[in-house]
């Protein structure tokens, strides 16, 4: 019994263990099946995440590609070339712009649409928009919208708003070059300035990716414009202009005419105050012509700088004119003193030594009485005059003869650069062509020494332009409007560095007034100005400009002859 029981017990134990083992295997199998299902679910889940991630990355990269330069260049083919300055600074470029149009058939809730437009664009004519929507025809909501307006319209979420792409010309500096670069019309045709003069070349598809380089310097233009704008406030002037030219090749680094305007607005400017005063303005420029008279006399060996003119009268009657000086001078003056002190009567006497024939030849060689040659259509035509009685005497000191500031500056460039005639240019071209000679190199050097003394001499009229380190020379000119006696045109043409001239700077102010609150540093003495002459305003402004632009021009101040600095002559 015990044995059987033991066996039975063993058997029972055996069957029990077998049962547990069998169930354990079944449980383990179920557990493995559950884990497999979980793994499969996780795999599917992460596969979906992976697929969506790949898709998101693909879309993101696609969007980047759409707005990349390479893609944009393929999709956008410019109709006009870029315009750049001498340093590669962008001045003008075509970009993609948009018109905002409306398709009324795509608008579900027209009343809601009108409310949105009224809130976002209160300046638009809502009545006109309502009428157009009622007609059910496609119409323009607004043409030439900017990026901000496009985003506002886009955010309305209206399918009925259509954005029509077109090419628009932008000017990166707004007002700064308004009298030079010009504008294009809505069809991308040049209508003024460089845009018009070079219209065909700017649209030439063979060189469409090559910018048109100008001689202008944006940094210098900005500084000169800033100082000139200040001067209009300081002297309560109605207008002003400035021109900076390389005297050796005629390249124009800066041309400013005030008031100016924003060429991005494409406004039809008809007011004469906005004309280009440098190229289109025609003026009597006054005493700057005295330099021409003295140069002709020197070049023809009629006088030397030290030649003394004795017993110079206070005034001279010439036909119906009475010619006199604004202040009293010594009776005896040397030729260089006549220019330094700016004597009308003394210059007249020198002109009589020159004679009408030689003066006519000089005027013809300078083209002072012709329209200026420059890459603009906005040029003036000097008033025609006849060489009648007393004409020689009056034009000798700049009265009775008109020209443009551009032409006057070009003549000064030829007088100081060794005598070579130059042609002004706004575009980087090969300008090494020989245009002939105006005066001899010897005469040019003599003129330079006298112009330096106009600035440094105790009796000179341009001492306020004596900026340390730049050795400025030049000549002032003050002319009066004979119709309106209280209106002046004050001009100063400077050249620097005088020992080896490289730049000519013209500064002109229209109708300036005395700056009663301005304190001048006049030869080391602080004084208030009381006179409305070029020496007290245009010269002052030129000095300020030269001080600002001098470092940029990088003039080598160590390349000079001490005799020039001291103002000595042979």
Long-range contacts (C-beta under 8 A, 24 or more apart in sequence): 77-208, 78-167, 78-208, 79-167, 79-188, 79-203, 80-167, 80-169, 80-184, 80-188, 80-202, 80-203, 80-208, 81-201, 81-202, 81-203, 81-204, 81-207, 81-208, 81-209, 81-210, 81-211, 81-212, 82-211, 82-212, 83-181, 83-194, 83-195, 83-202, 83-211, 83-212, 83-214, 84-211, 84-212, 84-213, 84-214, 85-213, 85-214, 85-216, 85-217, 85-218, 86-213, 86-214, 86-215, 86-216, 86-217, 86-251, 86-253, 86-428, 87-217, 87-218, 87-219, 88-211, 88-213, 89-218, 90-172, 90-211, 91-171, 91-172, 91-173, 91-177, 91-181, 91-214, 91-216, 91-218, 92-169, 92-170, 92-171, 92-172, 92-181, 92-195, 93-169, 93-170, 93-172, 94-167, 94-168, 94-169, 94-170, 94-188, 95-167, 95-168, 95-170, 96-165, 96-166, 96-167, 96-168, 97-144, 97-145, 97-165, 97-166, 97-167, 97-168, 98-145, 98-150, 98-163, 98-164, 98-165, 98-166, 99-140, 99-142, 99-143, 99-144, 99-145, 99-163, 99-164, 99-166, 100-140, 100-141, 100-142, 100-143, 100-145, 100-149, 100-150, 100-153, 100-161, 100-162, 100-163, 100-164, 101-138, 101-139, 101-140, 101-141, 101-161, 101-162, 101-163, 101-164, 102-129, 102-132, 102-133, 102-138, 102-139, 102-140, 102-141, 102-160, 102-161, 102-162, 103-138, 103-160, 103-162, 104-132, 104-133, 104-134, 104-135, 104-136, 104-137, 104-138, 104-139, 104-160, 105-136, 105-160, 106-158, 106-159, 106-160, 107-133, 107-158, 107-159, 107-160, 113-156, 113-158, 113-160, 116-156, 116-158, 117-141, 117-156, 120-152, 120-153, 120-156, 121-149, 121-152, 138-162, 144-168, 144-186, 169-195, 170-264, 171-263, 171-264, 173-218, 174-262, 174-263, 174-264, 175-260, 175-261, 175-262, 175-263, 176-218, 176-221, 176-222, 176-225, 176-260, 177-216, 177-221, 177-263, 178-260, 178-261, 178-262, 178-263, 179-255, 179-256, 179-257, 179-260, 179-276, 179-278, 179-279, 179-378, 180-214, 180-216, 180-255, 180-276, 180-376, 180-426, 181-263, 182-263, 182-376, 183-263, 183-266, 185-266, 192-377, 192-378, 193-376, 193-378, 194-375, 194-376, 194-426, 194-427, 196-377, 197-375, 197-376, 197-377, 198-375, 198-427, 212-427, 213-427, 213-428, 214-426, 214-427, 214-428, 215-246, 215-251, 215-252, 215-253, 215-425, 215-426, 215-427, 215-428, 216-252, 216-253, 216-254, 216-255, 216-426, 217-253, 217-254, 217-552, 219-552, 220-244, 220-253, 220-254, 220-549, 220-552, 220-553, 221-253, 221-254, 221-255, 221-256, 223-545, 223-548, 223-549, 223-552, 224-254, 224-256, 224-545, 224-548, 224-549, 225-256, 225-258, 225-260, 227-541, 227-544, 227-545, 227-548, 228-256, 228-258, 228-507, 228-541, 228-545, 229-258, 230-544, 231-509, 231-512, 231-537, 231-540, 231-541, 231-544, 232-258, 232-509, 234-515, 234-518, 235-509, 235-512, 235-513, 235-514, 235-515, 235-537, 236-512, 236-513, 236-515, 237-509, 237-510, 237-511, 237-512, 237-513, 237-537, 238-273, 238-510, 238-511, 239-273, 239-277, 239-509, 239-510, 239-511, 240-277, 240-507, 240-508, 240-509, 240-510, 240-541, 241-277, 241-278, 241-281, 241-405, 241-506, 241-507, 241-508, 242-505, 242-506, 242-507, 242-508, 242-545, 243-278, 243-405, 243-406, 243-409, 243-504, 243-505, 243-506, 244-503, 244-504, 244-505, 244-549, 245-409, 245-410, 245-413, 245-424, 245-503, 245-504, 245-505, 246-413, 246-502, 246-503, 247-412, 247-413, 247-414, 247-416, 247-417, 247-422, 247-495, 247-501, 247-502, 247-503, 247-504, 248-413, 248-417, 248-420, 248-422, 248-502, 249-422, 249-425, 249-431, 249-432, 250-410, 250-413, 250-422, 250-423, 250-424, 250-425, 250-431, 251-425, 251-428, 251-431, 252-424, 252-425, 252-426, 253-503, 255-279, 255-426, 257-281, 275-378, 276-376, 276-378, 277-405, 277-508, 277-510, 278-404, 278-405, 278-406, 278-506, 279-372, 279-374, 279-376, 279-378, 279-379, 279-380, 279-404, 279-406, 280-378, 280-379, 280-380, 280-404, 281-380, 281-404, 281-405, 282-380, 282-381, 282-382, 282-383, 282-402, 282-403, 282-404, 283-402, 283-403, 283-404, 283-405, 283-479, 283-489, 283-508, 284-398, 284-399, 284-400, 284-401, 284-402, 284-479, 284-489, 285-398, 285-403, 285-405, 285-408, 285-477, 285-479, 285-489, 285-491, 286-397, 286-398, 286-399, 286-477, 286-478, 286-479, 286-489, 286-491, 286-534, 287-342, 287-344, 287-397, 287-398, 287-475, 287-476, 287-477, 287-478, 287-534, 288-398, 288-408, 288-412, 288-475, 288-476, 288-477, 288-491, 288-493, 289-395, 289-396, 289-397, 289-398, 289-401, 289-477, 290-338, 290-339, 290-342, 290-347, 290-396, 290-397, 290-398, 290-475, 291-339, 291-412, 291-415, 291-447, 291-451, 291-475, 292-362, 292-366, 292-411, 292-415, 293-347, 293-350, 293-351, 293-354, 293-359, 293-396, 293-397, 294-335, 294-336, 294-338, 294-339, 294-347, 294-350, 294-447, 294-450, 295-415, 295-439, 295-443, 295-447, 296-354, 296-358, 296-359, 296-362, 296-439, 297-335, 297-350, 297-351, 297-353, 297-354, 298-335, 298-439, 298-443, 298-446, 298-447, 299-439, 299-440, 299-443, 300-354, 300-358, 302-350, 302-353, 302-354, 303-335, 303-350, 303-353, 304-335, 305-334, 305-335, 305-336, 305-446, 305-449, 305-450, 305-569, 306-334, 306-335, 306-336, 306-569, 307-334, 307-335, 308-332, 308-333, 308-334, 309-333, 309-334, 309-335, 309-338, 309-346, 309-349, 309-350, 312-343, 312-345, 312-346, 312-349, 313-345, 314-345, 315-345, 316-345, 316-348, 316-393, 318-348, 318-389, 318-390, 318-393, 318-394, 319-389, 319-390, 320-390, 321-390, 321-393, 321-394, 323-348, 323-393, 323-394, 336-450, 336-453, 336-569, 337-459, 339-450, 339-451, 339-454, 339-475, 340-450, 340-453, 340-454, 340-457, 340-459, 340-460, 340-461, 341-459, 341-460, 341-461, 342-461, 342-475, 342-476, 344-397, 347-396, 347-397, 348-393, 348-396, 348-397, 350-396, 351-392, 351-393, 351-395, 351-396, 352-392, 352-393, 354-392, 354-396, 355-392, 356-387, 356-391, 356-392, 359-392, 359-395, 359-396, 360-387, 362-438, 365-421, 365-436, 365-438, 366-407, 366-410, 366-411, 366-414, 366-421, 366-438, 367-407, 368-401, 368-403, 368-407, 368-408, 368-411, 369-401, 369-403, 372-404, 372-406, 372-407, 372-410, 372-424, 373-423, 373-424, 374-406, 374-424, 374-425, 374-426, 375-425, 375-426, 375-427, 376-426, 379-404, 380-404, 382-407, 398-477, 398-479, 399-479, 405-491, 405-506, 405-508, 408-493, 408-506, 409-493, 409-504, 409-506, 411-438, 412-493, 412-495, 412-504, 413-495, 413-504, 414-438, 414-439, 415-439, 415-444, 415-447, 416-444, 416-447, 416-448, 416-451, 416-473, 416-495, 416-498, 416-501, 416-504, 417-444, 417-501, 418-444, 418-445, 419-443, 419-444, 446-569, 448-473, 448-495, 448-498, 448-499, 448-501, 448-564, 449-498, 449-563, 449-564, 449-567, 449-568, 449-569, 450-569, 451-475, 451-495, 451-498, 452-498, 452-564, 452-567, 453-567, 455-494, 456-567, 457-567, 458-523, 461-533, 461-534, 461-535, 461-539, 462-492, 462-494, 462-535, 462-539, 463-522, 463-523, 463-535, 463-539, 464-520, 464-521, 464-522, 464-535, 464-536, 464-539, 464-540, 464-543, 465-492, 465-494, 465-539, 465-540, 465-542, 465-543, 465-546, 466-543, 467-543, 467-546, 467-547, 467-550, 469-550, 469-557, 470-496, 470-497, 470-546, 470-547, 470-550, 470-555, 470-557, 471-496, 471-497, 471-498, 471-499, 471-557, 471-560, 471-564, 471-565, 472-496, 472-497, 472-498, 472-542, 472-543, 472-546, 473-498, 473-501, 474-539, 474-542, 476-533, 476-534, 476-535, 476-538, 476-539, 477-534, 478-533, 478-534, 486-511, 487-511, 488-512, 488-532, 490-532, 490-533, 490-534, 490-537, 490-538, 491-534, 491-538, 492-534, 492-535, 492-538, 492-539, 492-541, 492-542, 494-542, 494-546, 496-546, 496-555, 497-555, 497-557, 497-559, 497-560, 498-564, 499-559, 499-560, 499-561, 499-564, 499-565, 500-559, 500-560, 502-553, 502-555, 503-553, 505-542, 505-545, 505-546, 507-538, 507-539, 507-541, 507-542, 507-545, 508-538, 509-537, 509-538, 509-541, 512-537, 512-538
